[in-house]
Amino acid sequence: MSEISQPPTSHPAPVPSARAAWIDNLMRPILAFRLSYVPVVMVYFAYGALGLIDVARDIWIKEALTLTPAQLAGIAVWLSLPWTIKMVFGELVDSVPIFGSQRTAYVLIGASFTAAGMVTLAGAAGGWLSFLSPNELYIFGAMLLVLGTVIQDVVADAMSTEVVPRVDQAGNPRPDHDVRADLGMVQVLGRIALSTGILAVAGLSGFLASMFSRETVFFMGLIIPVISITGVFLRRTTLAERRPIDWRILGGGIAYGAVVIVMGVGGVPHAQEFVFVLSLAVVCTMLFLVTRELAPESKRAILYTTILIFAFRATPSVGDAYFWWTLDVLKFDAAFYGVLRQTGAIIAILAMWMLSKQITEYSVTAVLFWIAVAGTVLSLPNIGLIYGLHEWTEAHFGFGARGIAFVDTVAASPFAQLSMIPLLTLIAYYAPAGHRATWFALMASLMNLALVAGQLQTKYLNQIFVVDRGQYEALGPLLMVVVVVGFVLPVAVIVIFGRRIARN
């Protein structure tokens, strides 16, 4: 009895070896996968596979169209705007079944837009569509592709919050930590599916662009909507948490969309800036309406995290000028760009796979700070290429511009996808029942408005540092300004709000 009554001897918990931790990270996405996730990941896969036409489209723009980098940056602003009215599609998906379906029917509609966009681009490249100029046909076709992608993305976002059960088999609420971890893993798997789609077509896109006509490649892109349709038909139920229409969201979103169309078609001065400010006001108002019932601490967590992600995504890019320079000066070709994109996709998948634990459990602040630092450092080789770094490395080390571009792609490729997972997990966690598609759409709209802000900055910088086909003198200063802004803006917000941002 005396031995039984003695307290047990305390032993330290075993510390997992580095090998065991590596294996755990490797197996985590595999063990976390469920058959119910298949429709979600196939829609995301199709989204990534849209890159099948990227190389052919980009080279076709340079060869056959007359748009300048500044004009293309301005067009990119308009092409980004459908992402900012996702709340309209989200409200429809939440509350308006079509033939009894709240999921499949909308994916079919989105796939139809995508197919129409592919046909429009093929007609423009082949010259058998002439009701608009080639420049205008490109814009029209690109807009159809964006609309198709947005609609399908709304459905996939909604499903990503529904495939994780909130109660166990006995009907009892599951532990908060388990639900959050599962939602985070769905986002990881979604990003992996997206990157796998990119990988599947990255090398192929360069090969097709070098072997077939632009028209033929665009026709080949019709396989993409077929993939998303196949995925969503694997879903057993097409009716989710239906509720009455919230006309504040739907009516307001439709009115906002009408204003955007009028401003875009009417050629109103500073229309893009006006629409951006209006969009920000509309989305923030609708978010306030949807989140009124959340607890104050939840609102604060979302607010500070949203500010940080907005700043991180609102940074400018160089635009098309750098791509054109690599074609004209460095003599990169379609096949090499296919290799770069395929390599980048592989590295992105490996990084998300092996870092799935860290990016679902570490703080948003820490993840994004190091991504900002790494992104800045990895931009330096691009600046170096403009000023002849490749000539020096070839003379001293035996590798030139292609080697530098390859290594830089390998190092930089994971960061865009890694930066989104913490935010997507937080959005999915707080998605209210009955409003999940609308909620996800509104938060995604706000994040895409950040991209619009970045595109506006890209347009302004391209107007200040004028670069055109064969005229690349201002490219170096343009790239340096972009790198500085891309570092200062997110890091400043991290310094100001870092301590207030909740951990994921």
C-alpha positions in Angstrom: 0.0 0.0 0.0 2.8 2.3 0.8 4.2 2.0 -2.7 0.8 2.7 -4.2 0.2 5.8 -2.1 3.5 7.4 -3.1 3.3 10.0 -5.9 4.5 8.8 -9.2 8.0 9.7 -10.2 8.0 12.7 -12.5 9.7 12.1 -15.9 10.3 14.9 -18.4 8.2 14.7 -21.6 10.1 13.2 -24.5 11.4 15.8 -26.9 10.7 14.9 -30.5 13.8 14.5 -32.6 14.4 16.7 -35.6 13.7 13.7 -37.8 10.4 13.0 -36.1 9.4 16.6 -36.4 10.3 16.6 -40.1 8.2 13.4 -40.7 5.3 15.0 -38.8 5.4 18.0 -41.0 5.6 15.8 -44.1 2.6 13.7 -43.1 0.4 16.4 -41.6 -1.4 17.5 -44.8 -1.8 13.9 -45.9 -3.4 12.7 -42.6 -5.5 15.9 -42.4 -7.1 15.3 -45.8 -10.8 14.3 -46.0 -12.8 13.2 -49.0 -15.3 16.0 -48.2 -12.5 18.4 -49.2 -12.2 17.2 -52.8 -14.7 19.7 -54.3 -12.9 22.6 -52.7 -9.4 21.6 -53.7 -10.5 20.9 -57.3 -12.0 24.3 -57.7 -8.8 25.9 -56.4 -6.8 23.6 -58.6 -8.6 24.9 -61.7 -8.0 28.4 -60.5 -4.3 27.7 -60.5 -4.4 25.9 -63.8 -5.6 29.1 -65.5 -1.9 29.8 -65.8 -2.0 27.5 -68.8 -2.4 30.6 -71.0 -0.2 33.0 -69.1 3.0 32.9 -71.2 1.1 32.9 -74.5 -1.1 35.8 -73.3 1.8 37.9 -72.0 3.9 37.5 -75.1 0.8 38.1 -77.3 0.1 41.4 -75.5 3.7 42.6 -76.2 3.7 41.4 -79.8 0.2 42.1 -81.1 -1.3 44.9 -78.9 -0.3 48.6 -78.5 -0.9 49.0 -74.8 1.9 50.6 -72.7 3.0 49.3 -69.2 1.2 52.3 -67.6 -2.0 51.5 -69.6 -1.8 47.8 -68.7 -1.4 48.8 -65.0 -4.5 50.9 -65.3 -6.4 48.1 -67.0 -5.3 45.8 -64.1 -7.1 48.1 -61.7 -10.4 47.6 -63.6 -9.7 43.9 -63.8 -9.2 43.8 -60.0 -12.6 45.5 -59.2 -14.8 42.4 -59.7 -13.0 40.9 -56.8 -14.1 43.8 -54.7 -17.8 43.1 -55.3 -17.6 39.4 -54.2 -20.3 40.3 -51.6 -22.9 40.3 -54.4 -22.0 36.8 -55.5 -21.6 35.7 -51.8 -25.1 36.9 -50.9 -26.6 35.1 -53.9 -24.7 31.9 -53.0 -25.9 32.2 -49.4 -29.6 32.9 -50.1 -30.6 32.3 -53.7 -30.6 28.6 -54.9 -30.7 28.1 -58.6 -32.7 24.9 -59.5 -32.3 24.0 -55.8 -28.5 24.4 -55.9 -26.4 26.9 -53.9 -23.1 25.6 -55.0 -23.1 23.6 -58.3 -25.2 26.0 -60.3 -22.9 28.9 -59.4 -19.8 27.0 -60.4 -21.5 26.2 -63.7 -22.2 29.9 -64.2 -18.6 30.8 -63.4 -17.3 28.1 -65.7 -19.4 29.5 -68.5 -17.9 33.0 -68.0 -14.4 31.4 -68.1 -15.1 29.5 -71.3 -16.5 32.7 -72.9 -13.3 34.6 -71.9 -11.1 31.9 -73.5 -13.1 32.0 -76.8 -12.9 35.8 -76.8 -9.1 35.8 -76.5 -8.9 33.1 -79.1 -11.0 35.2 -81.5 -8.9 38.3 -80.9 -5.6 36.4 -81.5 -7.0 34.6 -84.5 -8.5 37.8 -86.0 -12.0 36.3 -86.5 -13.6 38.4 -83.8 -13.8 42.0 -85.0 -16.7 43.7 -83.2 -14.1 45.4 -81.0 -10.4 46.3 -81.6 -7.8 43.8 -80.5 -6.9 45.9 -77.4 -10.6 46.1 -76.4 -11.2 42.4 -77.1 -8.3 41.6 -74.8 -9.9 43.7 -72.0 -13.3 42.1 -72.6 -12.0 38.6 -72.6 -9.8 39.2 -69.5 -12.8 40.6 -67.7 -14.9 37.5 -68.5 -12.1 35.3 -67.1 -12.0 37.4 -64.0 -15.8 37.2 -63.5 -15.8 33.4 -64.0 -12.9 33.0 -61.5 -14.6 35.3 -58.9 -17.9 33.4 -59.0 -16.2 30.0 -58.6 -13.9 31.4 -55.9 -16.9 32.6 -53.8 -18.3 29.1 -53.9 -15.0 27.4 -53.0 -14.5 29.9 -50.1 -18.0 29.1 -48.7 -17.4 25.3 -49.0 -14.0 25.7 -47.2 -15.9 26.8 -44.1 -18.6 24.1 -44.4 -16.4 21.0 -44.8 -15.1 21.3 -41.3 -17.7 20.1 -38.7 -18.3 22.3 -35.7 -19.8 19.4 -33.7 -18.8 15.8 -33.1 -20.7 12.7 -34.0 -22.6 13.0 -30.7 -23.8 16.5 -31.5 -21.5 18.2 -29.0 -19.4 21.3 -29.9 -15.9 20.3 -30.9 -13.0 22.0 -29.0 -12.2 25.4 -30.3 -8.6 24.6 -31.0 -9.5 21.6 -33.1 -11.9 23.5 -35.3 -9.4 26.3 -35.8 -6.7 23.8 -36.7 -8.9 22.0 -39.2 -10.0 25.2 -40.8 -6.4 26.3 -41.1 -5.5 22.9 -42.7 -8.3 23.3 -45.3 -6.8 26.7 -46.2 -3.3 25.1 -46.4 -4.7 22.3 -48.7 -6.5 24.9 -50.8 -3.3 26.9 -51.3 -1.5 23.6 -52.1 -4.2 22.7 -54.6 -3.9 26.2 -56.1 -0.1 25.8 -56.4 -0.4 22.3 -57.7 -2.7 23.7 -60.5 0.0 26.3 -61.2 2.7 23.6 -61.2 0.7 21.3 -63.5 0.6 24.0 -66.3 3.6 26.2 -65.6 6.2 24.3 -67.7 3.4 23.4 -70.2 2.4 27.0 -70.6 5.9 27.9 -71.9 6.0 24.8 -74.2 2.6 25.5 -75.7 3.5 29.2 -76.3 6.6 28.2 -78.2 4.9 25.4 -80.2 1.4 26.6 -81.0 -0.3 29.8 -82.1 -1.8 32.1 -79.5 -5.3 31.3 -80.7 -4.7 27.5 -80.3 -3.4 28.0 -76.7 -6.4 30.0 -75.7 -8.7 27.3 -77.1 -6.7 24.7 -75.1 -7.6 26.8 -72.0 -11.2 25.5 -72.3 -10.1 22.5 -70.3 -9.9 24.7 -67.1 -13.7 25.2 -66.6 -14.2 21.5 -67.2 -11.9 20.7 -64.2 -13.9 23.0 -61.8 -17.2 21.6 -63.0 -16.0 18.0 -62.4 -14.9 18.9 -58.9 -18.1 20.5 -57.7 -20.2 17.6 -59.1 -18.4 15.4 -56.6 -20.2 17.3 -53.8 -23.2 15.3 -52.5 -25.4 18.2 -51.4 -26.1 21.4 -53.3 -28.2 23.1 -50.7 -26.4 24.7 -47.7 -27.4 27.1 -44.9 -30.1 29.0 -46.8 -31.4 32.2 -45.3 -33.5 35.2 -46.6 -31.9 37.7 -48.8 -30.2 40.5 -47.0 -31.1 43.4 -49.4 -28.7 45.7 -47.6 -25.8 43.5 -49.0 -27.3 42.4 -52.3 -29.0 45.8 -53.2 -26.0 47.8 -52.0 -23.6 45.5 -53.9 -25.7 45.7 -57.1 -25.9 49.5 -56.9 -22.1 49.7 -56.3 -21.5 47.5 -59.3 -23.7 49.7 -61.5 -21.7 52.8 -60.4 -18.4 51.0 -61.2 -19.7 50.1 -64.7 -20.9 53.6 -65.4 -17.6 55.1 -64.3 -15.5 52.6 -66.3 -17.5 52.9 -69.5 -18.1 56.7 -69.2 -14.5 57.7 -69.2 -14.9 59.9 -66.1 -11.7 61.6 -65.0 -10.0 59.9 -62.0 -12.7 57.2 -62.2 -10.4 54.5 -60.8 -9.5 56.5 -57.7 -13.1 57.5 -57.1 -14.2 53.8 -57.5 -11.5 52.7 -55.1 -12.6 55.1 -52.4 -16.2 54.2 -52.9 -15.4 50.5 -52.9 -13.5 50.8 -49.6 -16.5 52.7 -48.0 -19.0 50.1 -49.3 -17.1 47.1 -48.2 -16.3 48.5 -44.7 -20.0 49.4 -44.2 -21.1 46.0 -45.2 -18.5 44.4 -42.9 -19.8 46.5 -40.1 -23.3 45.2 -40.7 -22.3 41.6 -40.9 -20.0 41.7 -37.8 -22.3 43.6 -35.4 -23.1 40.5 -33.5 -19.5 39.3 -33.0 -17.8 39.7 -29.6 -15.7 42.9 -29.2 -12.4 40.9 -28.9 -13.2 39.1 -32.1 -13.8 42.4 -33.9 -10.5 43.8 -32.6 -8.6 40.7 -33.7 -10.0 40.9 -37.2 -9.5 44.7 -37.4 -5.8 44.8 -36.6 -5.1 41.7 -38.7 -7.0 43.2 -41.6 -5.0 46.4 -41.4 -1.7 44.5 -41.5 -2.7 42.3 -44.4 -4.1 45.3 -46.3 -0.8 47.1 -45.9 1.1 44.0 -46.9 -1.0 43.5 -50.1 -1.2 47.2 -51.0 2.4 47.4 -52.2 3.1 48.3 -55.9 4.7 46.1 -58.5 6.9 47.0 -61.5 4.2 46.1 -64.0 4.9 44.6 -67.4 8.1 46.6 -68.1 10.5 44.2 -66.4 9.0 41.2 -68.3 9.4 43.0 -71.6 13.0 43.9 -70.7 13.9 40.3 -70.0 12.5 39.3 -73.4 14.3 42.1 -75.3 17.6 42.5 -73.5 18.2 39.2 -71.6 16.6 37.2 -74.4 14.5 35.0 -72.1 11.9 33.1 -74.2 8.6 31.3 -73.6 10.2 27.9 -72.8 12.4 29.4 -70.1 9.5 31.3 -68.5 7.7 28.0 -68.4 10.6 26.4 -66.6 10.7 29.4 -64.1 7.0 29.1 -63.4 7.1 25.3 -63.0 10.1 25.6 -60.6 8.4 28.3 -58.6 5.3 26.2 -58.3 7.2 23.2 -57.0 9.0 25.2 -54.4 5.8 26.9 -53.3 4.1 23.6 -52.7 7.1 22.1 -50.8 7.2 25.2 -48.6 3.5 25.2 -47.8 3.7 21.4 -47.2 6.6 21.4 -44.9 5.7 24.7 -43.1 2.0 23.9 -42.6 2.4 23.7 -38.8 4.2 27.0 -38.5 1.9 29.0 -40.8 -1.2 27.7 -39.1 0.0 28.2 -35.5 2.5 31.1 -35.6 1.4 34.7 -35.2 0.4 36.7 -38.3 2.9 39.4 -37.3 5.9 37.1 -37.2 5.0 35.4 -40.5 4.5 38.6 -42.5 7.5 40.4 -41.0 9.9 37.8 -42.2 8.1 37.5 -45.5 8.6 41.3 -46.0 12.3 41.0 -45.1 12.8 38.0 -47.4 10.9 39.6 -50.3 13.0 42.7 -50.1 16.3 40.8 -50.0 15.2 38.5 -52.9 14.4 41.6 -55.0 18.0 42.7 -55.1 19.1 40.2 -57.8 16.5 41.7 -60.1 17.9 45.2 -59.6 21.4 43.7 -60.1 20.4 42.2 -63.4 19.4 45.6 -64.7 22.8 47.1 -63.9 24.8 44.2 -65.3 25.2 41.7 -62.4 24.8 38.8 -64.8 27.8 39.9 -66.8 30.0 39.9 -63.7 28.7 36.5 -62.4 29.2 35.0 -65.8 32.8 36.2 -66.0 33.7 35.1 -62.4 31.4 32.2 -61.6 30.2 30.8 -65.0 26.5 31.6 -64.7 24.6 34.5 -66.1 21.2 36.0 -66.2 19.2 32.8 -66.5 21.0 31.3 -63.6 20.3 34.3 -61.4 16.7 34.3 -62.4 16.3 30.6 -61.7 17.9 30.9 -58.2 15.8 34.0 -57.4 12.6 32.2 -58.5 13.4 29.2 -56.3 14.0 31.4 -53.3 11.1 33.9 -53.7 8.3 31.7 -55.0 6.7 30.5 -51.7 6.0 33.9 -50.1 2.9 35.0 -51.9 0.9 31.9 -50.9 2.4 31.7 -47.4 1.3 35.2 -46.6 -2.3 34.5 -47.3 -2.9 31.4 -45.1 -2.9 33.1 -41.7 -5.5 35.6 -42.8 -7.7 33.0 -44.6 -7.7 30.8 -41.4 -8.8 33.7 -39.3 -11.6 34.6 -41.7 -12.8 31.0 -41.9 -12.7 30.7 -38.1 -15.0 33.7 -37.5 -17.3 33.0 -40.4 -20.9 33.3 -39.0 -23.3 30.5 -39.8 -25.8 31.4 -42.6 -23.5 34.3 -43.7 -20.3 32.3 -44.6 -20.2 33.0 -48.3 -21.1 36.6 -47.8 -18.6 37.0 -44.9 -15.7 35.4 -46.8 -16.6 37.4 -49.9 -16.6 40.7 -48.0 -13.2 40.0 -46.3 -11.8 38.8 -49.6 -13.1 42.0 -51.2 -11.3 44.1 -48.7 -8.1 42.2 -49.3 -8.5 42.6 -53.1 -9.0 46.3 -52.6 -5.5 46.3 -51.2 -4.4 44.8 -54.5 -6.3 47.6 -56.3 -4.4 50.1 -54.2 -1.1 48.4 -55.2 -2.2 48.5 -58.9 -2.9 52.2 -58.6 0.5 52.8 -57.2 2.0 50.7 -60.0 0.2 52.9 -62.6 1.4 56.1 -60.9 5.0 54.9 -60.8 4.9 53.8 -64.4 3.6 57.3 -65.3 6.6 58.8 -63.4 9.2 56.4 -64.6 8.1 55.9 -68.2 9.1 52.6 -69.7 8.0 51.3 -73.1 9.0 48.7 -75.7 12.7 49.1 -76.3 13.0 52.1 -73.9 14.2 50.8 -70.6 16.3 53.6 -69.2 13.9 54.3 -66.3 13.5 50.6 -65.4 16.2 50.6 -62.7 14.9 53.5 -60.7 11.4 52.2 -61.0 12.3 48.8 -59.6 14.3 50.4 -56.7 11.3 52.6 -55.7 9.0 49.5 -55.8 11.3 47.5 -53.6 11.6 50.3 -51.0 7.8 50.9 -50.8 7.2 47.1 -50.7 9.4 46.9 -47.5 8.6 50.2 -45.7 4.8 50.0 -46.0 4.1 46.6 -44.3 7.0 46.9 -41.8 5.7 50.3 -40.6 2.3 48.8 -40.0 3.8 45.9 -38.1 5.7 48.3 -35.9 2.6 50.3 -35.2 0.0 47.5 -34.7 2.2 44.4 -34.1 1.5 44.1 -30.4 -2.3 44.4 -30.9 -2.6 41.7 -33.4 -3.9 38.4 -32.0 -2.1 35.2 -32.6 -3.7 32.7 -35.1 
